[in-house]
Amino acid sequence: MDDGARYQERLHAPLRWWVQGTMLVASAWLAAAVAMPTSGALAVAAVGLALMAAFLLGYGGARIEVGDGMLRAGRAAIETTLLGEATPLDAEATRRQAGVQADARAYLVLRPFVKTAVRVDVADAADPTPYWLLSTRHPRALASALDAATGRLATRQLTGED
């Protein structure tokens, strides 16, 4: 078992989403400022900013971790002894795995602002989930950490192949 995390990543929402959300709230404030007193418009803006921040922090709060004999992704965790092969995917392969080649039983932690992913096969015959598909900005590093955690020693290349 590992002493600590070998790999850790948080899938933050990009800055442009924060800017666009702020512009949306500013538009709502302007519309409210025309239609109601200043205090009401400020209340609309405050509520809008709070909702936007809660959404973006929550959505961007997804974590991917490998350590202590576990893979944690989003709200789920699985022992690394139950994992099969980890395959790093480029943007095109990620799009295919999340789209036309997707299995409805798979566990997904995907974010549209992260174009690459890792497919992690589940080797547990009792688990109905065939694989996990995890967005990551560092697919080779995540796959290497999973290889080390599962006892595989392989050098991975970013691939579009299945």
C-alpha positions in Angstrom: 0.0 0.0 0.0 1.2 3.5 -0.8 2.2 6.0 1.9 0.4 8.9 0.1 -1.0 9.9 -3.3 1.2 9.2 -6.3 -1.1 11.3 -8.5 -3.5 14.0 -7.7 -5.4 16.4 -10.0 -8.3 18.8 -9.6 -10.4 19.5 -12.7 -10.8 23.3 -12.3 -13.3 25.2 -14.5 -11.4 27.4 -16.9 -11.0 31.1 -16.4 -13.1 31.9 -19.5 -16.1 30.2 -17.7 -15.6 32.6 -14.8 -15.4 35.6 -17.1 -18.5 34.5 -19.0 -20.5 33.8 -15.8 -19.5 37.3 -14.5 -20.7 38.9 -17.7 -24.0 37.0 -17.4 -24.4 38.2 -13.8 -23.5 41.8 -14.9 -26.2 41.6 -17.6 -28.8 40.4 -15.0 -27.7 43.3 -12.7 -28.1 45.8 -15.5 -31.6 44.5 -16.4 -32.6 44.6 -12.7 -31.1 48.1 -12.2 -33.4 49.4 -14.9 -36.5 47.7 -13.5 -36.1 48.1 -9.7 -34.4 50.1 -7.0 -30.6 49.9 -6.6 -30.8 47.6 -3.5 -32.9 45.1 -5.4 -30.5 45.1 -8.3 -27.6 44.6 -6.0 -29.4 41.7 -4.4 -30.0 40.1 -7.8 -26.3 40.5 -8.6 -25.2 39.1 -5.2 -27.4 36.0 -5.6 -26.3 35.6 -9.2 -22.6 35.7 -8.2 -23.1 33.3 -5.3 -24.9 30.8 -7.6 -22.3 31.1 -10.3 -19.5 30.6 -7.8 -21.2 27.6 -6.2 -21.7 26.0 -9.6 -18.2 26.6 -11.0 -16.5 25.6 -7.7 -18.6 22.4 -7.4 -18.3 21.5 -11.1 -14.6 22.2 -11.0 -14.1 20.4 -7.7 -13.8 17.0 -9.3 -10.6 15.3 -8.1 -8.6 12.4 -9.6 -6.3 10.7 -7.1 -4.2 7.5 -7.0 -2.7 6.6 -3.7 -3.1 4.4 -0.6 -4.1 1.5 -2.8 -7.1 3.4 -4.2 -8.2 5.2 -7.3 -10.5 8.1 -6.4 -12.4 10.0 -9.1 -15.2 12.4 -8.4 -17.4 10.8 -5.7 -16.3 7.2 -6.4 -13.3 5.1 -5.3 -12.1 1.6 -6.2 -9.1 -0.4 -4.9 -6.3 -0.6 -7.4 -6.2 -4.4 -7.0 -9.5 -4.4 -8.9 -8.2 -2.4 -11.9 -7.0 -3.6 -15.3 -5.2 -1.7 -18.0 -5.0 2.1 -18.0 -4.9 3.6 -21.4 -4.1 7.3 -22.0 -6.3 8.8 -24.7 -5.7 11.8 -26.9 -8.5 14.3 -27.7 -9.9 12.3 -30.6 -9.9 9.0 -28.8 -11.5 10.6 -25.8 -14.3 12.0 -28.0 -14.9 8.5 -29.5 -14.8 6.8 -26.0 -17.3 9.3 -24.6 -19.4 9.1 -27.8 -19.9 6.4 -30.4 -17.8 3.8 -28.5 -19.3 4.5 -25.1 -20.7 1.8 -22.8 -23.7 3.0 -20.8 -22.4 1.0 -17.8 -19.1 2.9 -17.6 -18.3 5.3 -14.8 -17.5 8.7 -16.2 -15.8 11.7 -14.8 -15.7 13.9 -17.9 -15.3 17.7 -18.2 -15.9 19.4 -21.5 -13.0 21.8 -20.9 -10.5 18.9 -20.6 -9.9 17.2 -24.0 -7.8 14.2 -22.9 -8.7 11.3 -20.7 -7.6 7.9 -19.4 -9.7 4.7 -19.8 -9.2 2.4 -16.8 -10.5 -1.1 -17.3 -12.2 -2.7 -14.2 -10.9 -6.3 -13.7 -13.4 -7.2 -11.0 -15.9 -9.8 -12.5 -18.5 -8.9 -9.9 -18.5 -5.2 -10.9 -21.0 -4.4 -13.6 -18.9 -1.3 -14.6 -16.6 -2.3 -17.5 -14.3 0.7 -17.2 -13.8 4.2 -15.9 -13.3 7.1 -18.3 -11.6 10.0 -16.5 -10.8 13.4 -17.8 -7.2 14.5 -17.1 -4.8 17.1 -18.3 -2.0 14.6 -17.9 -3.1 11.3 -19.3 0.4 9.7 -19.5 1.2 10.6 -15.8 -2.2 9.3 -14.6 -1.8 6.0 -16.6 1.8 5.6 -15.2 0.6 6.2 -11.7 -2.1 3.6 -12.2 0.4 1.2 -13.7 2.7 1.6 -10.7 -0.3 1.2 -8.3 -1.4 -2.0 -10.0 2.1 -3.5 -10.4 2.3 -2.9 -14.1 5.6 -1.4 -15.3 4.9 0.0 -18.7 5.8 3.2 -20.6 2.7 4.6 -22.0 2.2 6.7 -25.1 -0.7 8.9 -25.7 -2.9 7.0 -28.1 -5.9 7.2 -30.2 -6.2 3.4 -30.4 -8.5 1.3 -28.2 
